[in-house]
Amino acid sequence: MVSGITSESGRIVEHVFLYVAAISVALLALITFLMIYFVIRYRRSRSPHPQDIQGNTGLEIVWTLIPTVLVMTMFYYGLTGFSTLRTPPEGAMKVKVIARMWSWSFEYENGAKGDILRVPVDKAVLLLLTSQDVIHSFYIPAFKIKQDAVPGMENRLWFKPTQAGAYDVLCAEYCGVQHSYMLTKVEVLPEEEFRKWYEAKGQEVKVAKVTAGGPQLFVERGCKACHSVDGSPLLGPTLKGIFRKNVVVISSGKEQTVVTDETYLRKSILEPGAEIVKGYPSIMPVQPFAEEEINELVDYIKQLK
Ligand SMILES: [Cu+2]
């Protein structure tokens, strides 16, 4: 973790926060001081006969005007800061962010994809957020930005990192039992280093054309959040040695034994709820897959021994 201000949004939020906090602390100090001062100054032994004071117009105008001006400046800084945070600058680099239970994936304009967000330093990045299932919330604490990812709509969020480094990305909306799995990173790279990675990735996509290959799809589509490949139990059955086994499944509420052949694997990816392995919850989301992607995934699963 890098400390201090690491993004444009962080600078804005921090300035507004400090401004409001400073005024609050100054007022607290003034009021506390006057309170103690008056208690001592007007104690009973010193002034046994309280005086009745009539209004003081000058004083009333002053103590109305000063707080009004202070509050209006807080509003001004808050509003201008908010509007900067809501208005992405022209020419910002666009990255699609897809949330699902329980992972993030990032898609660039040249087709590059990944489960870590890589961006260049000192360049504005515009994120287009969507979700494939429930509401998630994209959160980068270091940059002081957060925005919901909602199914069926596209939310926008922009930031400009000002310091290279790696920062945590979290989901800030409780989205199910593996909510905490939605931890990933944003890597802020020096411009040159980013460009090299970006171009290499773009080239890879052109060569591979349709899919990134089974192992990468397995990560990108979030399969690994619930299915291990090493035999350890997660929310879904492990995929180690799953090919050509007899398993008991629940199909339309009835138990039956099936062979996990290629047909079964394909069906389980496309219609996850159709034949659920007994003892596991039916929670796998339906995702669209290209024919080529299904083939790659099934080939990958078949060789997990
Ligand atoms: Cu989430």
Boltz pocket constraint, residues with backbone or C-beta under 6 A from the ligand:
constraints:
  - pocket:
      binder: B
      contacts: [[A, 100], [A, 135], [A, 136], [A, 137], [A, 171], [A, 172], [A, 173], [A, 174], [A, 175], [A, 179], [A, 182]]
      max_distance: 6.0
